C-alpha cells in the first residue's frame, strides 16, 4: 500500500483489515517500527513475540471466514496500570518492576475478546498519582507537540503514543481527569464513559490481585478520531466469555442531529478561570455549533463549582485510603486529632478527609447522590442535550512544573483538572475533543458532558465537531 496506515485512525485500519488491504501482521510490523524509532518514551514495555502470534491468529481467522471480533487484528497498546496476563505490569512503580500478572484486567480481556492485538504497555506516573507522566522506573514521557511540555497524567503515555501514531488507540483510566487531561494536552480524543459501563477490576492501584477498585475510577479509550472511541467503547462494553455475564449493554443512539441539538456552554467560573486562548477556543466551538444550526446558550452551570469540587476532593481522599497500611493509618489519625479546629490549611483538609468516619463518608455519599439528581434535572425535560465546558484552564504546562499560571496569575496546581472533576464523582460521561491550538501550536480541547448513558451522543457530537470547517 502507498498510504502509511499508521497515520490513519483506528476505524480506517480496521476497515483495511476487513477488506484484506493489509494483514494484521503487516499492520503490527508498521507500528512496531514506529515504536522502535520512538523518542518520546511513551511505550515502556514491549510484547513483540506474543503480538505477532496474536496477529497471525487474527489473519488465520479472517482467511477462514471466522473473524467475529470488531477489533480483530488491530494492534494497540494498554496503559501500564492495567494488568496484562504474562506481560509486565508496573503502574510506574519500582516495587512492581517484576510484576507479571496471571490474568488480564477485565477491560483488557474484553479488548482481546474482540480481537485486539496487544503490542505493549504505555507509561504512567507511579501508581497513577501525578499530573505529570514521569517515574523513577521508566522515566518521563515527552509531549509530541513540545518535548518541554507535560503530557499530563496519569494516562500521559497512552495519549502521547496515540498522538505520535505509535498506536491507533490505547486503554487509559480516569479517576480525577487522568485520561482527559492527557487527551487535552496531547491533542487526541479521550472518553470517560458513564461510570459502571467498563469494570475496573485489574487496575493498579488497587494493589495487584484486588477484586475491588475506587468507586470513581473508570477505564476508557483514547484515539485520534471520535469514531475510534465509538469502536473501542463497543468492545469495552461487551463482556468477555469468562465474565459469565447474562446481559449486554445497548447504549441509546442520539435522537437528534446536530442542527436540532440544545447545547449549553459553561465557559468560565471564578473558582477556576481559564486563559485567553482557552476562552477563544470555546467561543469558536460555540460559533461553529450555532452555524450548524444547534441552539447554543451560555449557562452558569447546574451546580456550585466550589462546592462540587470540595465534595469530590473529600470522596477522592477517602477512596485512596483503601490500601493504607495500619501503621500509616494510625499515624494519620493521630495527626488529624492533633489539628486545631481553625486549621484550614490544605494539609489539614487532606488529613481530615483521609481519616473521616464512615458516618461522615455516608453523608458525603448522600450529597453525591443529590448532586447526581441535580445534574439529572439539568438535562431532563426541556434542558440541554449536552454541556460544553473547558477541558482545562490552559494548554499544556511546562514538564515537571508544580505551578499553574493562567494569563500570568498563579493558580492551584490541581486546577488543571478542576473542570473535569465536575463529573468525576457523579459518574456522567465526559469526552475531551481537540478544538484549537494556541499561538505556540499546543492543542486546546473542550469537554463534552451529557446525562448518564449518553455516551453515544457525545461521540456523535465530537464527530460533527471534527468535521466542521470552522474548526479545522
SVG drawing of the C-alpha trace seen along z (x, -y; Angstrom):
<svg xmlns="http://www.w3.org/2000/svg" viewBox="-40 -38 55 59">
<polyline fill="none" stroke="black" stroke-width="0.4" points="0.0,0.0 1.2,-3.5 -0.7,-5.0 1.2,-4.9 -1.5,-3.0 -0.1,-4.1 -1.2,-7.6 -4.8,-6.5 -7.3,-6.4 -8.2,-3.1 -11.6,-2.7 -9.8,-3.1 -7.2,-0.5 -10.0,1.9 -11.7,1.4 -8.5,2.1 -8.0,5.3 -11.6,6.4 -11.1,5.6 -7.9,7.6 -5.9,4.4 -3.4,5.2 -2.8,8.1 -2.7,7.8 1.0,8.9 1.9,6.2 0.0,3.6 1.6,4.7 5.1,4.5 4.4,1.0 3.5,-0.1 6.4,1.8 8.8,-0.1 7.4,-3.4 7.8,-2.3 11.4,-1.3 12.1,-4.8 10.2,-6.5 12.0,-9.1 9.0,-10.1 9.3,-7.2 5.6,-6.5 5.7,-2.7 7.7,-1.3 7.1,2.5 7.0,4.5 5.4,7.8 6.5,8.3 6.6,12.1 3.1,12.5 1.7,9.7 3.0,11.4 1.3,14.7 -1.9,12.9 -1.7,11.1 -1.1,14.3 -4.1,15.9 -6.2,12.9 -5.1,13.3 -5.9,17.0 -9.4,16.3 -10.0,13.8 -8.8,16.2 -11.0,18.9 -14.0,16.6 -14.3,17.0 -13.4,13.5 -16.0,12.1 -14.5,9.5 -15.0,5.9 -11.3,5.2 -9.9,8.4 -6.3,7.9 -6.0,4.3 -2.7,3.6 -3.0,1.3 -1.3,0.5 -2.5,0.6 -1.8,-1.8 0.6,-0.2 -1.8,-0.4 -3.9,2.4 -2.9,6.0 -2.0,8.0 -1.6,11.8 2.0,12.8 3.1,9.2 4.9,7.0 2.6,4.5 4.3,2.0 1.9,-1.0 5.1,-3.0 6.2,-1.8 9.7,-0.5 8.4,2.1 6.3,3.7 9.2,3.7 9.0,7.5 5.2,7.9 3.8,10.3 0.1,10.9 -1.5,14.2 -4.7,12.8 -5.9,9.8 -7.8,6.9 -11.5,7.1 -11.2,4.2 -8.1,5.8 -9.9,9.2 -12.8,7.5 -10.5,6.0 -8.7,9.3 -12.1,11.0 -12.9,8.5 -9.6,9.4 -7.3,6.6 -3.6,7.4 -1.8,6.0 1.6,4.6 2.8,3.3 2.3,1.0 2.4,-2.8 3.9,-4.9 2.2,-6.3 3.4,-8.1 4.0,-5.8 0.6,-4.3 -1.1,-6.9 -0.6,-9.5 0.6,-12.6 -0.5,-15.1 2.9,-14.6 3.9,-11.2 7.3,-10.6 8.6,-7.9 11.9,-6.5 11.3,-3.2 10.6,-4.2 11.4,-8.0 9.5,-10.8 7.2,-10.7 7.6,-13.7 4.7,-15.6 4.7,-15.0 3.9,-18.7 6.7,-20.1 9.1,-18.0 9.5,-20.7 5.8,-20.4 4.0,-17.8 1.8,-15.1 -0.3,-15.4 -1.1,-12.4 -1.8,-9.8 -2.6,-8.5 0.3,-10.5 1.9,-7.6 -1.3,-6.5 -2.1,-10.0 1.4,-10.6 1.5,-7.2 -1.8,-7.9 -0.8,-11.4 2.5,-10.2 0.9,-7.4 2.8,-4.7 -0.6,-3.1 -4.1,-3.7 -5.7,-3.5 -5.0,-2.9 -6.8,-1.9 -6.5,-4.6 -8.1,-5.2 -9.7,-8.2 -10.3,-8.9 -9.6,-12.6 -9.1,-13.6 -6.3,-11.1 -7.5,-10.2 -9.0,-13.5 -6.1,-15.9 -3.5,-14.0 -6.0,-13.9 -6.3,-17.6 -2.6,-18.3 -1.7,-15.9 -4.5,-16.8 -6.3,-13.5 -9.8,-12.3 -10.4,-10.7 -13.7,-9.3 -14.5,-8.8 -17.6,-6.5 -20.6,-6.5 -19.4,-5.1 -20.0,-1.3 -20.1,-0.5 -16.5,0.7 -15.3,2.7 -12.1,1.5 -11.1,4.9 -7.4,5.4 -6.4,1.8 -3.4,0.8 -4.0,-0.9 -5.7,1.0 -2.8,3.5 -2.3,6.5 -5.0,9.1 -7.6,6.9 -11.2,7.5 -12.3,4.0 -11.3,0.6 -12.1,-3.0 -15.8,-3.9 -14.9,-6.7 -12.3,-5.0 -13.4,-4.5 -11.4,-2.8 -11.8,-4.5 -10.3,-4.7 -8.0,-7.3 -7.8,-7.7 -7.3,-10.2 -10.9,-10.2 -14.3,-10.0 -15.3,-7.0 -12.4,-5.2 -13.7,-5.9 -17.1,-4.5 -15.4,-1.3 -13.5,-0.9 -16.5,-1.7 -18.5,1.1 -15.6,3.5 -15.2,2.4 -18.9,2.7 -19.2,6.2 -18.5,8.8 -15.8,11.5 -16.9,15.2 -15.1,15.6 -17.2,13.0 -20.3,15.3 -22.4,12.2 -26.1,12.7 -26.6,9.1 -25.4,6.9 -25.2,3.1 -27.1,1.2 -26.5,-2.5 -29.1,-4.8 -28.4,-6.3 -28.6,-10.1 -32.2,-11.2 -31.3,-14.5 -28.9,-15.6 -26.5,-18.5 -28.9,-21.1 -31.5,-20.1 -29.4,-19.9 -29.8,-22.1 -26.2,-22.9 -25.4,-24.7 -21.9,-26.2 -20.3,-26.8 -17.4,-28.9 -15.8,-30.2 -16.2,-30.3 -14.5,-32.4 -13.4,-29.2 -11.4,-28.1 -10.7,-30.8 -9.3,-29.9 -6.8,-31.7 -7.5,-33.8 -6.6,-31.1 -8.9,-28.6 -11.8,-31.1 -11.3,-31.8 -11.3,-28.1 -14.6,-27.6 -16.1,-30.6 -15.0,-29.0 -16.8,-25.8 -19.9,-27.8 -20.0,-29.7 -19.4,-26.5 -22.3,-24.7 -24.6,-27.7 -23.6,-28.0 -24.5,-24.3 -28.0,-25.1 -27.7,-24.0 -29.4,-26.0 -26.5,-27.2 -26.7,-29.2 -24.4,-30.1 -25.1,-28.8 -23.5,-29.3 -23.8,-25.5 -26.2,-23.4 -24.0,-23.1 -21.9,-25.4 -18.3,-24.8 -16.5,-25.2 -19.0,-23.1 -18.9,-20.3 -15.1,-20.3 -15.0,-20.2 -17.2,-17.1 -15.1,-15.5 -11.9,-16.0 -13.5,-14.6 -14.5,-11.5 -11.2,-11.2 -9.1,-11.3 -11.4,-8.7 -11.1,-6.2 -7.3,-6.5 -7.0,-5.2 -8.3,-1.7 -4.8,-0.3 -3.1,-2.4 -1.3,-0.1 -2.3,-0.1 0.7,-1.9 0.3,-4.8 -3.4,-5.0 -2.8,-5.2 -0.2,-8.0 -2.6,-9.9 -5.4,-9.6 -3.2,-10.9 -2.1,-13.8 -5.7,-14.6 -6.7,-14.6 -3.9,-17.0 -5.2,-19.6 -6.6,-22.8 -10.2,-23.4 -9.4,-26.6 -6.7,-25.0 -8.0,-25.1 -4.7,-24.5 -4.6,-22.1 -2.6,-19.6 -5.3,-19.8 -8.1,-19.3 -6.5,-16.3 -5.8,-14.7 -9.5,-15.2 -10.7,-13.7 -8.3,-10.7 -9.4,-10.0 -13.1,-10.8 -15.5,-8.4 -17.8,-6.0 -20.7,-8.1 -19.1,-11.2 -18.4,-9.4 -22.0,-8.1 -23.2,-11.7 -20.8,-12.7 -22.1,-9.9 -25.7,-11.1 -24.5,-14.5 -23.0,-12.9 -26.3,-11.3 -28.2,-14.6 -25.6,-16.2 -26.4,-13.5 -30.1,-14.3 -29.2,-18.0 -27.4,-17.1 -30.2,-14.8 -32.8,-17.6 -30.5,-19.9 -30.5,-17.7 -34.1,-16.4 -37.3,-17.7 -36.5,-20.9 -32.9,-21.1 -29.8,-20.9 -28.8,-17.7 -25.3,-18.3 -23.0,-20.7 -19.7,-22.0 -17.0,-23.3 -13.3,-24.0 -11.2,-20.8 -8.6,-22.6 -7.6,-26.2 -4.7,-26.3 -2.8,-24.3 0.0,-22.0 2.2,-23.4 6.0,-23.0 7.1,-19.5 7.8,-19.0 6.2,-22.3 4.3,-22.3 2.5,-25.5 -0.2,-26.7 -0.2,-30.2 -3.5,-31.4 -2.7,-34.5 0.1,-35.3 -1.9,-34.7 -0.8,-31.9 -3.5,-29.2 -3.6,-26.0 -1.7,-23.2 -4.7,-20.9 -6.9,-23.4 -5.7,-21.7 -8.3,-19.0 -11.0,-21.1 -13.3,-21.4 -13.0,-17.6 -13.8,-16.8 -17.2,-18.4 -18.3,-14.9 -15.7,-12.5 -17.7,-11.8 -21.2,-11.9 -20.3,-9.3 -21.5,-11.2 -19.9,-10.5 -17.3,-13.1 -15.4,-13.4 -12.4,-15.6 -12.1,-16.6 -9.4,-18.7 -10.8,-22.1 -7.9,-24.5 -4.2,-25.3 -2.6,-28.2 0.0,-30.5 2.7,-28.0 0.9,-25.2 -0.2,-23.5 -3.5,-21.7 -6.6,-23.0 -9.5,-20.7 -13.1,-21.1 -15.1,-18.8 -18.5,-17.4 -20.7,-16.2 -24.1,-14.6 -26.6,-12.7 -25.8,-9.2 -25.6,-6.7 -25.5,-9.5 -22.0,-8.3 -23.0,-7.8 -24.5,-11.3 -21.1,-12.8 -19.3,-10.6 -21.7,-11.8 -21.2,-15.5 -17.4,-15.1 -17.5,-13.6 -19.6,-16.5 -17.1,-19.0 -14.2,-17.2 -15.9,-17.7 -17.0,-21.4 -14.9,-23.5 -14.7,-26.4 -12.7,-24.2 -10.3,-22.6"/>
</svg>
